């Protein structure tokens, strides 16, 4: 039998910033190398030889160039005290072309909105990656 008589901790209301919706993060430039592709393939146990050799990136490598843009985009709307409580929920990709060694990619992100769900609040982040010519590589 539990003898815990402490009252549950009260949680203070959290306020999200609507003004941050649609604000783009600063561009992040990412240079793709064969070594980086091969390291990613090895870390994810990718069985495809072209990925393991770093000849072409696996599709989900698309998250690597955008990684440093996601948290700043979320923090445009979420309060800073939630930074260490952010977790990744799910993702959707649109691929315009494969990522290859030698690509110099520019990534950025923006918060599209947020919604309260039974487990907390979700922040929807849109990321895009463009090549040196400004063409979309993935979203």
ZANU-395576 format. One record per residue: y, x, z of N, C-alpha, C, O in turn; residue in one letter; residue number from 1. Coordinates in steps of 0.02 Angstrom, whole numbers, plus 50000, padded with zeros to 5 digits. Layout:
# ZANU-395576
<torlo n_north="Y" n_east="X" n_up="Z" ca_north="Y" ca_east="X" ca_up="Z" c_north="Y" c_east="X" c_up="Z" o_north="Y" o_east="X" o_up="Z" r="A" k="NUM"/>
...
This chain:
# ZANU-395576
<torlo n_north="49941" n_east="50042" n_up="50000" ca_north="50000" ca_east="50000" ca_up="50000" c_north="50062" c_east="50044" c_up="50000" o_north="50066" o_east="50092" o_up="50038" r="X" k="1"/>
<torlo n_north="50110" n_east="50029" n_up="49958" ca_north="50171" ca_east="50067" ca_up="49953" c_north="50219" c_east="50048" c_up="50008" o_north="50228" o_east="49989" o_up="50025" r="X" k="2"/>
<torlo n_north="50250" n_east="50099" n_up="50036" ca_north="50301" ca_east="50086" ca_up="50088" c_north="50371" c_east="50101" c_up="50062" o_north="50418" o_east="50107" o_up="50101" r="X" k="3"/>
<torlo n_north="50377" n_east="50107" n_up="49997" ca_north="50441" ca_east="50122" ca_up="49966" c_north="50487" c_east="50062" c_up="49973" o_north="50473" o_east="50009" o_up="49944" r="X" k="4"/>
<torlo n_north="50540" n_east="50070" n_up="50010" ca_north="50587" ca_east="50014" ca_up="50021" c_north="50654" c_east="50026" c_up="49987" o_north="50701" o_east="49988" o_up="49997" r="X" k="5"/>
<torlo n_north="50658" n_east="50079" n_up="49947" ca_north="50721" ca_east="50092" ca_up="49913" c_north="50734" c_east="50039" c_up="49860" o_north="50689" o_east="50018" o_up="49824" r="X" k="6"/>
<torlo n_north="50796" n_east="50019" n_up="49857" ca_north="50816" ca_east="49971" ca_up="49805" c_north="50818" c_east="50008" c_up="49738" o_north="50832" o_east="50068" o_up="49736" r="X" k="7"/>
<torlo n_north="50805" n_east="49973" n_up="49684" ca_north="50811" ca_east="50006" ca_up="49618" c_north="50882" c_east="50033" c_up="49607" o_north="50931" o_east="50003" o_up="49629" r="X" k="8"/>
<torlo n_north="50886" n_east="50089" n_up="49573" ca_north="50952" ca_east="50117" ca_up="49557" c_north="50989" c_east="50071" c_up="49509" o_north="50960" o_east="50047" o_up="49460" r="X" k="9"/>
<torlo n_north="51051" n_east="50060" n_up="49524" ca_north="51093" ca_east="50021" ca_up="49478" c_north="51112" c_east="50064" c_up="49419" o_north="51126" o_east="50124" o_up="49427" r="X" k="10"/>
<torlo n_north="51112" n_east="50036" n_up="49361" ca_north="51133" ca_east="50074" ca_up="49302" c_north="51202" c_east="50048" c_up="49282" o_north="51214" o_east="49988" o_up="49280" r="X" k="11"/>
<torlo n_north="51245" n_east="50095" n_up="49266" ca_north="51312" ca_east="50074" ca_up="49246" c_north="51311" c_east="50058" c_up="49171" o_north="51271" o_east="50087" o_up="49134" r="X" k="12"/>
<torlo n_north="51352" n_east="50013" n_up="49150" ca_north="51354" ca_east="49994" ca_up="49079" c_north="51372" c_east="50055" c_up="49036" o_north="51412" o_east="50097" o_up="49056" r="X" k="13"/>
<torlo n_north="51342" n_east="50057" n_up="48978" ca_north="51356" ca_east="50111" ca_up="48930" c_north="51396" c_east="50081" c_up="48873" o_north="51379" o_east="50027" o_up="48847" r="X" k="14"/>
<torlo n_north="51448" n_east="50115" n_up="48853" ca_north="51491" ca_east="50090" ca_up="48799" c_north="51484" c_east="50135" c_up="48738" o_north="51491" o_east="50196" o_up="48743" r="X" k="15"/>
<torlo n_north="51471" n_east="50104" n_up="48682" ca_north="51467" ca_east="50140" ca_up="48619" c_north="51534" c_east="50135" c_up="48582" o_north="51571" o_east="50087" o_up="48593" r="X" k="16"/>
<torlo n_north="51548" n_east="50184" n_up="48540" ca_north="51612" ca_east="50189" ca_up="48506" c_north="51607" c_east="50165" c_up="48434" o_north="51582" o_east="50200" o_up="48391" r="X" k="17"/>
<torlo n_north="51630" n_east="50105" n_up="48421" ca_north="51629" ca_east="50077" ca_up="48353" c_north="51671" c_east="50119" c_up="48304" o_north="51657" o_east="50119" o_up="48244" r="X" k="18"/>
<torlo n_north="51722" n_east="50153" n_up="48329" ca_north="51765" ca_east="50193" ca_up="48285" c_north="51726" c_east="50251" c_up="48253" o_north="51748" o_east="50277" o_up="48201" r="X" k="19"/>
<torlo n_north="51670" n_east="50272" n_up="48282" ca_north="51631" ca_east="50327" ca_up="48254" c_north="51587" c_east="50307" c_up="48195" o_north="51562" o_east="50350" o_up="48159" r="X" k="20"/>
<torlo n_north="51578" n_east="50243" n_up="48185" ca_north="51537" ca_east="50220" ca_up="48129" c_north="51571" c_east="50237" c_up="48063" o_north="51629" o_east="50222" o_up="48053" r="X" k="21"/>
<torlo n_north="51533" n_east="50269" n_up="48020" ca_north="51560" ca_east="50288" ca_up="47955" c_north="51595" c_east="50355" c_up="47953" o_north="51616" o_east="50378" o_up="47899" r="X" k="22"/>
<torlo n_north="51601" n_east="50388" n_up="48010" ca_north="51632" ca_east="50455" ca_up="48011" c_north="51580" c_east="50507" c_up="47992" o_north="51527" o_east="50511" o_up="48023" r="X" k="23"/>
<torlo n_north="51594" n_east="50547" n_up="47941" ca_north="51547" ca_east="50598" ca_up="47918" c_north="51553" c_east="50661" c_up="47961" o_north="51607" o_east="50679" o_up="47984" r="X" k="24"/>
<torlo n_north="51496" n_east="50692" n_up="47972" ca_north="51496" ca_east="50757" ca_up="48006" c_north="51523" c_east="50810" c_up="47958" o_north="51530" o_east="50797" o_up="47898" r="X" k="25"/>
<torlo n_north="51536" n_east="50868" n_up="47984" ca_north="51555" ca_east="50924" ca_up="47942" c_north="51495" c_east="50944" c_up="47900" o_north="51438" o_east="50935" o_up="47920" r="X" k="26"/>
<torlo n_north="51508" n_east="50970" n_up="47841" ca_north="51454" ca_east="50994" ca_up="47798" c_north="51417" c_east="51052" c_up="47830" o_north="51448" o_east="51095" o_up="47862" r="X" k="27"/>
<torlo n_north="51351" n_east="51052" n_up="47823" ca_north="51309" ca_east="51107" ca_up="47845" c_north="51276" c_east="51136" c_up="47783" o_north="51240" o_east="51100" o_up="47748" r="X" k="28"/>
<torlo n_north="51287" n_east="51200" n_up="47770" ca_north="51257" ca_east="51232" ca_up="47712" c_north="51191" c_east="51264" c_up="47733" o_north="51186" o_east="51298" o_up="47784" r="X" k="29"/>
<torlo n_north="51140" n_east="51253" n_up="47692" ca_north="51072" ca_east="51278" ca_up="47707" c_north="51045" c_east="51311" c_up="47645" o_north="51039" o_east="51280" o_up="47592" r="X" k="30"/>
<torlo n_north="51027" n_east="51375" n_up="47651" ca_north="50998" ca_east="51412" ca_up="47595" c_north="50922" c_east="51411" c_up="47602" o_north="50894" o_east="51432" o_up="47653" r="X" k="31"/>
<torlo n_north="50889" n_east="51385" n_up="47551" ca_north="50816" ca_east="51377" ca_up="47552" c_north="50783" c_east="51442" c_up="47528" o_north="50801" o_east="51469" o_up="47476" r="X" k="32"/>
<torlo n_north="50736" n_east="51466" n_up="47568" ca_north="50698" ca_east="51526" ca_up="47549" c_north="50624" c_east="51509" c_up="47547" o_north="50601" o_east="51461" o_up="47578" r="X" k="33"/>
<torlo n_north="50587" n_east="51548" n_up="47510" ca_north="50514" ca_east="51541" ca_up="47507" c_north="50484" c_east="51548" c_up="47576" o_north="50438" o_east="51512" o_up="47595" r="X" k="34"/>
<torlo n_north="50511" n_east="51596" n_up="47614" ca_north="50484" ca_east="51608" ca_up="47682" c_north="50494" c_east="51547" c_up="47726" o_north="50449" o_east="51529" o_up="47764" r="X" k="35"/>
<torlo n_north="50552" n_east="51517" n_up="47722" ca_north="50565" ca_east="51458" ca_up="47765" c_north="50519" c_east="51401" c_up="47746" o_north="50494" o_east="51365" o_up="47790" r="X" k="36"/>
<torlo n_north="50508" n_east="51391" n_up="47681" ca_north="50462" ca_east="51338" ca_up="47659" c_north="50392" c_east="51353" c_up="47684" o_north="50358" o_east="51308" o_up="47710" r="X" k="37"/>
<torlo n_north="50369" n_east="51414" n_up="47676" ca_north="50301" ca_east="51433" ca_up="47697" c_north="50294" c_east="51425" c_up="47773" o_north="50242" o_east="51402" o_up="47796" r="X" k="38"/>
<torlo n_north="50345" n_east="51444" n_up="47811" ca_north="50342" ca_east="51436" ca_up="47884" c_north="50336" c_east="51362" c_up="47903" o_north="50298" o_east="51344" o_up="47948" r="X" k="39"/>
<torlo n_north="50374" n_east="51320" n_up="47869" ca_north="50370" ca_east="51248" ca_up="47883" c_north="50301" c_east="51221" c_up="47866" o_north="50271" o_east="51184" o_up="47905" r="X" k="40"/>
<torlo n_north="50275" n_east="51241" n_up="47809" ca_north="50208" ca_east="51219" ca_up="47789" c_north="50156" c_east="51241" c_up="47839" o_north="50112" o_east="51202" o_up="47857" r="X" k="41"/>
<torlo n_north="50160" n_east="51303" n_up="47863" ca_north="50112" ca_east="51327" ca_up="47912" c_north="50119" c_east="51289" c_up="47978" o_north="50069" o_east="51272" o_up="48009" r="X" k="42"/>
<torlo n_north="50181" n_east="51277" n_up="47999" ca_north="50193" ca_east="51242" ca_up="48063" c_north="50168" c_east="51170" c_up="48062" o_north="50152" o_east="51142" o_up="48115" r="X" k="43"/>
<torlo n_north="50166" n_east="51141" n_up="48003" ca_north="50144" ca_east="51071" ca_up="47998" c_north="50073" c_east="51064" c_up="47971" o_north="50050" o_east="51010" o_up="47954" r="X" k="44"/>
<torlo n_north="50037" n_east="51121" n_up="47968" ca_north="49968" ca_east="51122" ca_up="47944" c_north="49961" c_east="51091" c_up="47875" o_north="49912" o_east="51056" o_up="47861" r="X" k="45"/>
<torlo n_north="50009" n_east="51104" n_up="47833" ca_north="50009" ca_east="51078" ca_up="47765" c_north="49954" c_east="51113" c_up="47724" o_north="49954" o_east="51175" o_up="47721" r="X" k="46"/>
<torlo n_north="49908" n_east="51076" n_up="47695" ca_north="49854" ca_east="51108" ca_up="47658" c_north="49870" c_east="51125" c_up="47585" o_north="49830" o_east="51157" o_up="47551" r="X" k="47"/>
<torlo n_north="49929" n_east="51106" n_up="47560" ca_north="49945" ca_east="51115" ca_up="47490" c_north="49967" c_east="51188" c_up="47478" o_north="50015" o_east="51212" o_up="47508" r="X" k="48"/>
<torlo n_north="49931" n_east="51221" n_up="47434" ca_north="49942" ca_east="51292" ca_up="47422" c_north="50013" c_east="51309" c_up="47400" o_north="50042" o_east="51358" o_up="47424" r="X" k="49"/>
<torlo n_north="50043" n_east="51270" n_up="47356" ca_north="50111" ca_east="51283" ca_up="47333" c_north="50161" c_east="51280" c_up="47390" o_north="50210" o_east="51317" o_up="47390" r="X" k="50"/>
<torlo n_north="50149" n_east="51238" n_up="47439" ca_north="50192" ca_east="51234" ca_up="47498" c_north="50181" c_east="51295" c_up="47542" o_north="50229" o_east="51326" o_up="47565" r="X" k="51"/>
<torlo n_north="50118" n_east="51313" n_up="47554" ca_north="50101" ca_east="51369" ca_up="47597" c_north="50126" c_east="51436" c_up="47569" o_north="50140" o_east="51482" o_up="47606" r="X" k="52"/>
<torlo n_north="50131" n_east="51440" n_up="47502" ca_north="50157" ca_east="51500" ca_up="47470" c_north="50233" c_east="51499" c_up="47464" o_north="50264" o_east="51549" o_up="47445" r="X" k="53"/>
<torlo n_north="50264" n_east="51443" n_up="47482" ca_north="50336" ca_east="51438" ca_up="47478" c_north="50363" c_east="51428" c_up="47408" o_north="50421" o_east="51443" o_up="47394" r="X" k="54"/>
<torlo n_north="50321" n_east="51402" n_up="47363" ca_north="50342" ca_east="51391" ca_up="47294" c_north="50384" c_east="51328" c_up="47285" o_north="50429" o_east="51326" o_up="47243" r="X" k="55"/>
<torlo n_north="50370" n_east="51278" n_up="47324" ca_north="50407" ca_east="51214" ca_up="47324" c_north="50400" c_east="51185" c_up="47394" o_north="50348" o_east="51193" o_up="47427" r="X" k="56"/>
<torlo n_north="50451" n_east="51151" n_up="47417" ca_north="50450" ca_east="51125" ca_up="47485" c_north="50410" c_east="51060" c_up="47490" o_north="50411" o_east="51020" o_up="47444" r="X" k="57"/>
<torlo n_north="50375" n_east="51051" n_up="47546" ca_north="50343" ca_east="50986" ca_up="47558" c_north="50397" c_east="50932" c_up="47562" o_north="50454" o_east="50947" o_up="47581" r="X" k="58"/>
<torlo n_north="50381" n_east="50870" n_up="47546" ca_north="50433" ca_east="50818" ca_up="47549" c_north="50470" c_east="50813" c_up="47615" o_north="50531" o_east="50805" o_up="47616" r="X" k="59"/>
<torlo n_north="50433" n_east="50817" n_up="47671" ca_north="50467" ca_east="50808" ca_up="47736" c_north="50508" c_east="50868" c_up="47757" o_north="50542" o_east="50866" o_up="47809" r="X" k="60"/>
<torlo n_north="50506" n_east="50922" n_up="47718" ca_north="50552" ca_east="50978" ca_up="47730" c_north="50624" c_east="50954" c_up="47724" o_north="50670" o_east="50987" o_up="47749" r="X" k="61"/>
<torlo n_north="50634" n_east="50897" n_up="47693" ca_north="50701" ca_east="50869" ca_up="47683" c_north="50738" c_east="50860" c_up="47749" o_north="50800" o_east="50859" o_up="47750" r="X" k="62"/>
<torlo n_north="50702" n_east="50854" n_up="47804" ca_north="50736" ca_east="50846" ca_up="47868" c_north="50767" c_east="50911" c_up="47892" o_north="50814" o_east="50909" o_up="47932" r="X" k="63"/>
<torlo n_north="50742" n_east="50968" n_up="47870" ca_north="50766" ca_east="51033" ca_up="47895" c_north="50841" c_east="51043" c_up="47881" o_north="50877" o_east="51059" o_up="47927" r="X" k="64"/>
<torlo n_north="50864" n_east="51036" n_up="47819" ca_north="50936" ca_east="51046" ca_up="47807" c_north="50981" c_east="50997" c_up="47844" o_north="51039" o_east="51013" o_up="47859" r="X" k="65"/>
<torlo n_north="50957" n_east="50937" n_up="47859" ca_north="50998" ca_east="50886" ca_up="47892" c_north="50995" c_east="50889" c_up="47968" o_north="51034" o_east="50855" o_up="48002" r="X" k="66"/>
<torlo n_north="50949" n_east="50928" n_up="47995" ca_north="50936" ca_east="50926" ca_up="48067" c_north="50998" c_east="50936" c_up="48109" o_north="51009" o_east="50901" o_up="48158" r="X" k="67"/>
<torlo n_north="51040" n_east="50984" n_up="48091" ca_north="51099" ca_east="51000" ca_up="48131" c_north="51155" c_east="50949" c_up="48123" o_north="51205" o_east="50952" o_up="48159" r="X" k="68"/>
<torlo n_north="51147" n_east="50901" n_up="48078" ca_north="51198" ca_east="50850" ca_up="48068" c_north="51183" c_east="50785" c_up="48107" o_north="51228" o_east="50746" o_up="48120" r="X" k="69"/>
<torlo n_north="51120" n_east="50775" n_up="48124" ca_north="51100" ca_east="50711" ca_up="48154" c_north="51130" c_east="50698" c_up="48223" o_north="51158" o_east="50645" o_up="48234" r="X" k="70"/>
<torlo n_north="51125" n_east="50746" n_up="48269" ca_north="51151" ca_east="50735" ca_up="48336" c_north="51227" c_east="50725" c_up="48336" o_north="51252" o_east="50678" o_up="48368" r="X" k="71"/>
<torlo n_north="51265" n_east="50766" n_up="48299" ca_north="51338" ca_east="50753" ca_up="48298" c_north="51355" c_east="50683" c_up="48271" o_north="51402" o_east="50652" o_up="48295" r="X" k="72"/>
<torlo n_north="51317" n_east="50659" n_up="48222" ca_north="51330" ca_east="50592" ca_up="48195" c_north="51316" c_east="50540" c_up="48248" o_north="51354" o_east="50492" o_up="48256" r="X" k="73"/>
<torlo n_north="51261" n_east="50548" n_up="48284" ca_north="51244" ca_east="50500" ca_up="48337" c_north="51297" c_east="50501" c_up="48392" o_north="51314" o_east="50449" o_up="48420" r="X" k="74"/>
<torlo n_north="51322" n_east="50561" n_up="48408" ca_north="51370" ca_east="50566" ca_up="48462" c_north="51440" c_east="50540" c_up="48443" o_north="51483" o_east="50534" o_up="48485" r="X" k="75"/>
<torlo n_north="51450" n_east="50524" n_up="48379" ca_north="51512" ca_east="50491" ca_up="48359" c_north="51515" c_east="50420" c_up="48388" o_north="51569" o_east="50393" o_up="48397" r="X" k="76"/>
<torlo n_north="51456" n_east="50390" n_up="48401" ca_north="51455" ca_east="50322" ca_up="48427" c_north="51426" c_east="50318" c_up="48498" o_north="51447" o_east="50276" o_up="48537" r="X" k="77"/>
<torlo n_north="51377" n_east="50361" n_up="48513" ca_north="51344" ca_east="50359" ca_up="48579" c_north="51384" c_east="50399" c_up="48629" o_north="51414" o_east="50450" o_up="48612" r="X" k="78"/>
<torlo n_north="51386" n_east="50377" n_up="48692" ca_north="51422" ca_east="50415" ca_up="48743" c_north="51389" c_east="50483" c_up="48756" o_north="51327" o_east="50489" o_up="48752" r="X" k="79"/>
<torlo n_north="51429" n_east="50534" n_up="48770" ca_north="51404" ca_east="50602" ca_up="48778" c_north="51351" c_east="50607" c_up="48834" o_north="51307" o_east="50650" o_up="48830" r="X" k="80"/>
<torlo n_north="51355" n_east="50566" n_up="48884" ca_north="51306" ca_east="50570" ca_up="48939" c_north="51235" c_east="50551" c_up="48916" o_north="51187" o_east="50562" o_up="48952" r="X" k="81"/>
<torlo n_north="51229" n_east="50522" n_up="48856" ca_north="51163" ca_east="50506" ca_up="48830" c_north="51133" c_east="50561" c_up="48786" o_north="51077" o_east="50554" o_up="48762" r="X" k="82"/>
<torlo n_north="51170" n_east="50615" n_up="48775" ca_north="51148" ca_east="50667" ca_up="48729" c_north="51077" c_east="50691" c_up="48744" o_north="51036" o_east="50695" o_up="48698" r="X" k="83"/>
<torlo n_north="51061" n_east="50705" n_up="48805" ca_north="50995" ca_east="50731" ca_up="48823" c_north="50942" c_east="50677" c_up="48826" o_north="50883" o_east="50691" o_up="48838" r="X" k="84"/>
<torlo n_north="50961" n_east="50615" n_up="48814" ca_north="50914" ca_east="50559" ca_up="48814" c_north="50898" c_east="50534" c_up="48744" o_north="50858" o_east="50489" o_up="48735" r="X" k="85"/>
<torlo n_north="50931" n_east="50565" n_up="48693" ca_north="50918" ca_east="50544" ca_up="48624" c_north="50848" c_east="50564" c_up="48603" o_north="50826" o_east="50620" o_up="48615" r="X" k="86"/>
<torlo n_north="50814" n_east="50518" n_up="48571" ca_north="50748" ca_east="50533" ca_up="48543" c_north="50747" c_east="50507" c_up="48471" o_north="50783" o_east="50460" o_up="48453" r="X" k="87"/>
<torlo n_north="50704" n_east="50537" n_up="48432" ca_north="50697" ca_east="50517" ca_up="48362" c_north="50650" c_east="50457" c_up="48359" o_north="50596" o_east="50458" o_up="48389" r="X" k="88"/>
<torlo n_north="50669" n_east="50406" n_up="48323" ca_north="50628" ca_east="50346" ca_up="48318" c_north="50587" c_east="50344" c_up="48254" o_north="50526" o_east="50348" o_up="48255" r="X" k="89"/>
<torlo n_north="50620" n_east="50338" n_up="48198" ca_north="50585" ca_east="50334" ca_up="48134" c_north="50633" c_east="50357" c_up="48080" o_north="50693" o_east="50366" o_up="48091" r="X" k="90"/>
<torlo n_north="50605" n_east="50367" n_up="48021" ca_north="50646" ca_east="50392" ca_up="47966" c_north="50622" c_east="50363" c_up="47900" o_north="50564" o_east="50346" o_up="47892" r="X" k="91"/>
<torlo n_north="50667" n_east="50359" n_up="47854" ca_north="50653" ca_east="50338" ca_up="47785" c_north="50685" c_east="50390" c_up="47740" o_north="50740" o_east="50414" o_up="47755" r="X" k="92"/>
<torlo n_north="50653" n_east="50406" n_up="47685" ca_north="50680" ca_east="50455" ca_up="47638" c_north="50686" c_east="50424" c_up="47569" o_north="50648" o_east="50380" o_up="47550" r="X" k="93"/>
<torlo n_north="50736" n_east="50447" n_up="47533" ca_north="50742" ca_east="50436" ca_up="47461" c_north="50745" c_east="50506" c_up="47431" o_north="50791" o_east="50544" o_up="47445" r="X" k="94"/>
<torlo n_north="50697" n_east="50522" n_up="47389" ca_north="50693" ca_east="50588" ca_up="47358" c_north="50719" c_east="50584" c_up="47287" o_north="50695" o_east="50544" o_up="47247" r="X" k="95"/>
<torlo n_north="50767" n_east="50627" n_up="47271" ca_north="50794" ca_east="50629" ca_up="47203" c_north="50762" c_east="50686" c_up="47163" o_north="50756" o_east="50681" o_up="47102" r="X" k="96"/>
<torlo n_north="50742" n_east="50739" n_up="47198" ca_north="50707" ca_east="50794" ca_up="47167" c_north="50677" c_east="50838" c_up="47222" o_north="50699" o_east="50834" o_up="47279" r="X" k="97"/>
<torlo n_north="50627" n_east="50879" n_up="47205" ca_north="50599" ca_east="50924" ca_up="47256" c_north="50648" c_east="50978" c_up="47277" o_north="50693" o_east="50996" o_up="47239" r="X" k="98"/>
<torlo n_north="50640" n_east="51003" n_up="47336" ca_north="50678" ca_east="51060" ca_up="47361" c_north="50639" c_east="51123" c_up="47342" o_north="50578" o_east="51125" o_up="47350" r="X" k="99"/>
<torlo n_north="50675" n_east="51174" n_up="47318" ca_north="50642" ca_east="51235" ca_up="47294" c_north="50677" c_east="51297" c_up="47322" o_north="50735" o_east="51293" o_up="47341" r="X" k="100"/>
<torlo n_north="50642" n_east="51353" n_up="47324" ca_north="50673" ca_east="51415" ca_up="47346" c_north="50734" c_east="51430" c_up="47302" o_north="50733" o_east="51419" o_up="47242" r="X" k="101"/>
<torlo n_north="50786" n_east="51456" n_up="47333" ca_north="50847" ca_east="51471" ca_up="47297" c_north="50898" c_east="51416" c_up="47299" o_north="50957" o_east="51427" o_up="47284" r="X" k="102"/>
<torlo n_north="50878" n_east="51356" n_up="47318" ca_north="50926" ca_east="51301" ca_up="47324" c_north="50976" c_east="51317" c_up="47380" o_north="50957" o_east="51341" o_up="47433" r="X" k="103"/>
<torlo n_north="51038" n_east="51303" n_up="47366" ca_north="51090" ca_east="51306" ca_up="47418" c_north="51111" c_east="51233" c_up="47428" o_north="51144" o_east="51203" o_up="47385" r="X" k="104"/>
<torlo n_north="51091" n_east="51206" n_up="47485" ca_north="51100" ca_east="51135" ca_up="47498" c_north="51156" c_east="51123" c_up="47548" o_north="51168" o_east="51164" o_up="47593" r="X" k="105"/>
<torlo n_north="51190" n_east="51068" n_up="47540" ca_north="51241" ca_east="51047" ca_up="47587" c_north="51221" c_east="50979" c_up="47615" o_north="51210" o_east="50931" o_up="47578" r="X" k="106"/>
<torlo n_north="51217" n_east="50977" n_up="47681" ca_north="51196" ca_east="50915" ca_up="47714" c_north="51253" c_east="50888" c_up="47757" o_north="51294" o_east="50926" o_up="47783" r="X" k="107"/>
<torlo n_north="51254" n_east="50822" n_up="47765" ca_north="51301" ca_east="50790" ca_up="47810" c_north="51269" c_east="50724" c_up="47832" o_north="51221" o_east="50701" o_up="47802" r="X" k="108"/>
<torlo n_north="51298" n_east="50694" n_up="47884" ca_north="51270" ca_east="50633" ca_up="47911" c_north="51325" c_east="50588" c_up="47938" o_north="51380" o_east="50612" o_up="47953" r="X" k="109"/>
<torlo n_north="51310" n_east="50524" n_up="47944" ca_north="51357" ca_east="50476" ca_up="47973" c_north="51317" c_east="50422" c_up="48009" o_north="51262" o_east="50403" o_up="47988" r="X" k="110"/>
<torlo n_north="51345" n_east="50396" n_up="48062" ca_north="51316" ca_east="50339" ca_up="48097" c_north="51334" c_east="50277" c_up="48057" o_north="51392" o_east="50265" o_up="48041" r="X" k="111"/>
<torlo n_north="51282" n_east="50237" n_up="48042" ca_north="51293" ca_east="50174" ca_up="48004" c_north="51299" c_east="50114" c_up="48051" o_north="51325" o_east="50062" o_up="48032" r="X" k="112"/>
<torlo n_north="51275" n_east="50122" n_up="48113" ca_north="51279" ca_east="50068" ca_up="48161" c_north="51232" c_east="50080" c_up="48219" o_north="51199" o_east="50132" o_up="48222" r="X" k="113"/>
<torlo n_north="51230" n_east="50032" n_up="48264" ca_north="51184" ca_east="50037" ca_up="48322" c_north="51164" c_east="49966" c_up="48341" o_north="51197" o_east="49917" o_up="48324" r="X" k="114"/>
<torlo n_north="51108" n_east="49962" n_up="48377" ca_north="51081" ca_east="49897" ca_up="48396" c_north="51043" c_east="49903" c_up="48461" o_north="51009" o_east="49953" o_up="48473" r="X" k="115"/>
<torlo n_north="51049" n_east="49854" n_up="48504" ca_north="51012" ca_east="49852" ca_up="48566" c_north="50942" c_east="49824" c_up="48553" o_north="50934" o_east="49772" o_up="48521" r="X" k="116"/>
<torlo n_north="50892" n_east="49860" n_up="48578" ca_north="50823" ca_east="49838" ca_up="48573" c_north="50793" c_east="49839" c_up="48643" o_north="50825" o_east="49860" o_up="48690" r="X" k="117"/>
<torlo n_north="50731" n_east="49816" n_up="48650" ca_north="50701" ca_east="49810" ca_up="48716" c_north="50696" c_east="49877" c_up="48753" o_north="50694" o_east="49878" o_up="48814" r="X" k="118"/>
<torlo n_north="50693" n_east="49932" n_up="48716" ca_north="50684" ca_east="49998" ca_up="48747" c_north="50749" c_east="50037" c_up="48755" o_north="50749" o_east="50093" o_up="48779" r="X" k="119"/>
<torlo n_north="50805" n_east="50008" n_up="48734" ca_north="50869" ca_east="50043" ca_up="48739" c_north="50914" c_east="50025" c_up="48681" o_north="50918" o_east="49966" o_up="48662" r="X" k="120"/>
<torlo n_north="50946" n_east="50074" n_up="48653" ca_north="50991" ca_east="50063" ca_up="48596" c_north="50972" c_east="50111" c_up="48541" o_north="50962" o_east="50171" o_up="48553" r="X" k="121"/>
<torlo n_north="50967" n_east="50086" n_up="48481" ca_north="50953" ca_east="50129" ca_up="48423" c_north="51019" c_east="50142" c_up="48386" o_north="51061" o_east="50097" o_up="48379" r="X" k="122"/>
<torlo n_north="51026" n_east="50203" n_up="48363" ca_north="51083" ca_east="50222" ca_up="48321" c_north="51054" c_east="50239" c_up="48252" o_north="51010" o_east="50281" o_up="48247" r="X" k="123"/>
<torlo n_north="51079" n_east="50206" n_up="48201" ca_north="51056" ca_east="50217" ca_up="48133" c_north="51099" c_east="50271" c_up="48101" o_north="51159" o_east="50262" o_up="48093" r="X" k="124"/>
<torlo n_north="51066" n_east="50327" n_up="48083" ca_north="51101" ca_east="50384" ca_up="48053" c_north="51081" c_east="50390" c_up="47980" o_north="51022" o_east="50388" o_up="47964" r="X" k="125"/>
<torlo n_north="51129" n_east="50396" n_up="47937" ca_north="51117" ca_east="50408" ca_up="47866" c_north="51134" c_east="50481" c_up="47852" o_north="51188" o_east="50504" o_up="47867" r="X" k="126"/>
<torlo n_north="51087" n_east="50518" n_up="47822" ca_north="51097" ca_east="50588" ca_up="47804" c_north="51090" c_east="50594" c_up="47728" o_north="51052" o_east="50558" o_up="47696" r="X" k="127"/>
<torlo n_north="51128" n_east="50641" n_up="47701" ca_north="51120" ca_east="50656" ca_up="47631" c_north="51122" c_east="50731" c_up="47621" o_north="51157" o_east="50767" o_up="47657" r="X" k="128"/>
<torlo n_north="51084" n_east="50754" n_up="47572" ca_north="51082" ca_east="50825" ca_up="47554" c_north="51098" c_east="50830" c_up="47480" o_north="51069" o_east="50795" o_up="47439" r="X" k="129"/>
<torlo n_north="51144" n_east="50874" n_up="47464" ca_north="51164" ca_east="50885" ca_up="47395" c_north="51154" c_east="50958" c_up="47376" o_north="51156" o_east="51003" o_up="47419" r="X" k="130"/>
<torlo n_north="51144" n_east="50970" n_up="47312" ca_north="51136" ca_east="51038" ca_up="47288" c_north="51204" c_east="51068" c_up="47273" o_north="51256" o_east="51036" o_up="47284" r="X" k="131"/>
<torlo n_north="51204" n_east="51131" n_up="47248" ca_north="51266" ca_east="51166" ca_up="47235" c_north="51310" c_east="51132" c_up="47183" o_north="51371" o_east="51142" o_up="47181" r="X" k="132"/>
<torlo n_north="51279" n_east="51092" n_up="47140" ca_north="51317" ca_east="51055" ca_up="47089" c_north="51343" c_east="50987" c_up="47116" o_north="51377" o_east="50951" o_up="47080" r="X" k="133"/>
<torlo n_north="51326" n_east="50972" n_up="47178" ca_north="51348" ca_east="50909" ca_up="47208" c_north="51302" c_east="50850" c_up="47196" o_north="51317" o_east="50794" o_up="47215" r="X" k="134"/>
<torlo n_north="51245" n_east="50863" n_up="47164" ca_north="51196" ca_east="50810" ca_up="47149" c_north="51154" c_east="50796" c_up="47211" o_north="51134" o_east="50841" o_up="47247" r="X" k="135"/>
<torlo n_north="51139" n_east="50732" n_up="47222" ca_north="51095" ca_east="50713" ca_up="47278" c_north="51025" c_east="50742" c_up="47268" o_north="50996" o_east="50737" o_up="47215" r="X" k="136"/>
<torlo n_north="51000" n_east="50772" n_up="47322" ca_north="50932" ca_east="50798" ca_up="47323" c_north="50889" c_east="50748" c_up="47362" o_north="50833" o_east="50731" o_up="47340" r="X" k="137"/>
<torlo n_north="50914" n_east="50725" n_up="47418" ca_north="50879" ca_east="50673" ca_up="47457" c_north="50928" c_east="50639" c_up="47503" o_north="50982" o_east="50664" o_up="47518" r="X" k="138"/>
<torlo n_north="50908" n_east="50580" n_up="47525" ca_north="50946" ca_east="50540" ca_up="47573" c_north="50900" c_east="50522" c_up="47629" o_north="50920" o_east="50488" o_up="47676" r="X" k="139"/>
